[in-house]
């Protein structure tokens, strides 16, 4: 059988903890880089459903979305500013969703 001292177990625990912390930080950095790349490339596929869902109750979101898409098709060189407009629109839709969710939870009580 193997016999480990307390010091060996503590060192092993420390090394494992450091590796876990390092990997968690690396995963966080990868997520940030992925989000930055998606922002630069204009991949809005996940956010469309949020905006379209909230556009049922707030038609102004659909109007703004159509304006962003029209500008996007005309001015491809301004992709970064158009992406910023789109993400502001997505955040607005999420805010509507959260406020409605909160209002619904208060109505249930």
Phi, psi and omega in degrees: 000154177274142177238117179252141175275167178300320180298319178297317180294319179295318178297316179297317178298318179296315180297316179297318179298318179296319178295319179296315179296317179299315182293322178295319178294319178297319178296321178295316178297319178299320179296320178295314179296320178299317179296319178296318179295317179297322179296316180292322185276345176081032178276101185251016189299322181289327185280338181304315184295327178295313182293316181295325178297315181283339180293341177297322181264339183229086185298341178295333177295320179294321177297314178296321179297317178296323178294318178297317180294321178296315177295323180297318180290330181277319191240074181293335181287341179264033186303319183295315180291326177292322177296321177298317176299318181296316181291328173295320177296319178297317179296324177296316178297319178296322177296318176301315182298314180297318181293322177292322179296317179294318179297321178293322180291326176290325180293327179291329182279000000 
